[in-house]
Amino acid sequence: MTLLSVSGLDVHHGQLRAVSGFDISVEEGQTIGVIGANGAGKSTLLRTIAGILIPSAGTISIDGVDVTRMSAHQRVRHGVGLVPEGRRLFPSLTVEENLLSGAYLRKEGPWSLDAVFDLFPWMPERRAQSSAHLSGGEQQSVAIGRALMTNPRMLLIDELSLGLAPVVVRRMYEALPRIVANGCSILLVEQDVSQALAVADHVHCLLEGRTVLSGRPTDLGRADIETAYFGIDAPAEAG
Amino acid sequence: MDLLNAVLQGLLLGGLYALFATGLSIMFGVMRIVNLAHGDLAVVASFLALALVTNTFLPLWAVVLVAIPIFSVLGYALQRTLIQRSLGAGPLATLLVTFGLSIVLQNVLLESFSADTRTLEAGSFATSAIELNDTISLSYIGLFGLVAAVVTIVAIQLFVSRTRTGRMMRAASDDPETASVVGASPAHIYGIATAIAFATVALAGLIFSMRSSFDPSIGPSRLLFAFEAVVIGGLGSLWGTLLGGLALGLTQSVVSHYDPASAVLAGHLVFLAVLAFRPQGLIPARAV
């Protein structure tokens, strides 16, 4: 069953068209990756689906409900959760308070403070600490936990690996299957192509706001992805 | 002994300044707005009470209980209609909007109540005092102001640190956009903050009007005291505002003991000294 359906999405930043004619559909329980270089429009896309940016054309629907005209906080009620680029934790709140801010709407679902603590076992003993004093990986975990506390059905993750050490990135990615297992679909935006390919059921490659390549990771050749990622018409010879 | 009296009277006055400055501090702490109509709103509360006392049979304490919720609703509505629209346009826009509001309020009061100086008759409550000895007596109204300030500030602190909405108020103050992606409407949260601020300004305005006379144009000069209390204590910190109000009241009262004409000036000098040597204030902010 289709959970998220986006069609004909155009997003403008002033004169610049950041996303154009984007279509995607995410089934329940799927993990979809959107890859692309810097400035390809990936973050713009996620921020538009979350309701922060207003599209100039196209529709977004969640579980058959058209949410295109809804503001970000109304979409949370319909099950959209966002892990924003750069974490965006609330600096004056503690770790626990940051997590609890996700429970503001008190939506029913599998995620609670205990469930998040179970996913990230280091958290309970540092729950009273200010979120400003965490490492990048810890902040990312809190940002994921906060989004999960809204009990989303469609989790949008913007640049999970950004600025993190490879070992930390691996640990972050290990958490994703458990999130999906709790009945949540994931739309993941990522610059790190190999991570996205490893975890996604389906990937879209974005170039200058358009989907230039999409398919199952196993069906896509490395050369095709490189071409799509960098936008080179004639790929260089292998080697 | 006279000096001790001056100190005690200063603390009572300072408590009222702190209560009055609380609303200004909240609106700055949560929304980064300097509400230039703050003083005029207190005067509006005074006139509202005057109108209620003269035109209805409500006793004064009932008027206080009625005026505070009216102001909360007014605050919420004003935030959602006027202030929220100007927030997106930068800090200058909110200054201009509240400055405009200040002028409108003063003129509406002038039009409806004339420029006469008024007093709110509070009966024995305004004139009675606890006499500690021959030289020291603490007025009920002064004690009420100080107690109201401490209770209000403690209650608001508990609200922002313990409750779901209070927590979101701090979060929305940090980052309204991210607050919206966890499901809170920043405009609604800001509306609640403004409602709380307006409730405190109504209470302070009512106590002011029981202590001294008022007229439609007195708002801006009162705003100055609130502004000084907030800056002395530290922008965005409520405990700081309490301390700042007490410091200001204390300074004015003690100086007035030696030279009444210099009292207000001395308060301004303390304010300037804090700005020059400790611009972060006595208790720097953490959020709200």
Interface residues (C-beta under 8 A of the other chain):
Chain A: A50 G51 I52 S71 A72 H73 V76 R77 G81 L82 P84 R88 F90 P91 S92 L93 E97 N98 L100 S101 G102 A103 Y104 L105 R106 K107 R146 A147 M149 T150
Chain B: R164 R167 M168 R170 A171 S173 D174 D175 E177 T178 A179 S180 V181 V182 G183 A184 S185 P186 R286 A287
